């Protein structure tokens, strides 16, 4: 499963990716954007809404419109929030 994480803390990009790896997910993390976000075709988009601009949010939502993509919005950008989302959407932690 591929996961796109938009927003969040810049210093935690690696930790977000490592947590997704524990759930056997391939992750792309975008914390900053100078324009449109290249969404691609992920299975799950996680939006950390407290740490992203409205422009970035609108850009991601317009890119995913009409695609078969699960979108999860979360105000908190903590590791436990991401873990909870992955637990709900993906399931149990796999052995890496």
C-alpha positions in Angstrom: 0.0 0.0 0.0 1.3 3.5 -0.8 0.7 6.4 1.5 1.1 10.1 0.9 1.5 12.2 4.0 0.9 15.9 3.5 1.8 18.4 6.2 3.3 17.4 9.5 6.6 18.5 11.1 9.6 18.7 8.9 11.9 17.2 11.5 9.7 14.1 11.7 9.7 13.2 8.0 12.0 10.2 8.5 10.0 9.0 11.5 6.8 9.1 9.5 8.3 7.1 6.7 9.8 4.6 9.2 6.4 4.1 10.8 4.8 3.5 7.5 7.5 0.9 6.7 6.5 -1.0 9.8 3.0 -1.3 8.4 4.5 -2.5 5.1 3.5 0.8 3.3 5.6 2.8 0.9 5.4 6.4 2.1 6.0 9.8 0.5 6.1 12.7 2.9 5.5 16.3 1.8 5.8 18.9 4.6 6.4 22.0 2.6 5.3 23.0 -0.9 6.1 25.9 -3.1 3.3 25.2 -5.5 1.1 22.3 -6.5 1.7 19.0 -4.7 2.4 16.1 -7.1 0.0 13.5 -5.6 0.5 10.6 -8.0 -1.7 7.6 -7.3 -1.4 6.6 -3.6 -3.8 4.3 -1.9 -4.1 6.5 1.2 -3.6 10.3 1.7 -3.0 11.5 5.2 -3.6 15.2 5.7 -2.1 16.8 8.8 -4.3 19.9 8.6 -2.8 21.9 11.5 0.6 22.1 9.9 -0.4 22.8 6.2 -1.6 25.8 4.4 -5.1 26.1 2.9 -3.5 26.4 -0.5 -1.7 23.1 -0.1 -4.9 21.4 1.2 -7.0 22.7 -1.8 -4.2 21.5 -4.2 -4.2 18.0 -2.8 -7.9 17.7 -2.7 -8.3 18.9 -6.3 -5.6 16.4 -7.4 -7.4 13.5 -5.8 -10.9 14.4 -6.9 -12.4 11.6 -8.9 -9.7 9.1 -8.0 -10.1 6.0 -5.9 -8.1 7.3 -3.0 -8.8 7.1 0.7 -8.3 10.5 2.4 -7.8 10.8 6.1 -7.7 14.2 7.8 -6.1 14.7 11.2 -5.5 17.8 13.1 -2.6 16.4 15.1 0.6 15.6 13.3 2.0 13.3 16.1 3.3 9.8 15.6 0.5 8.3 17.7 -2.1 10.0 15.4 -0.3 8.5 12.3 -0.1 5.1 14.1 -3.8 5.2 14.8 -4.6 6.0 11.2 -2.4 3.3 9.8 -3.9 0.8 12.4 -7.4 1.6 11.2 -6.7 1.7 7.5 -4.0 -0.9 7.0 -4.3 -3.3 10.0 -1.7 -5.0 12.2 1.9 -4.2 12.2 4.0 -6.5 9.9 7.4 -7.8 10.6 10.0 -5.9 8.6 
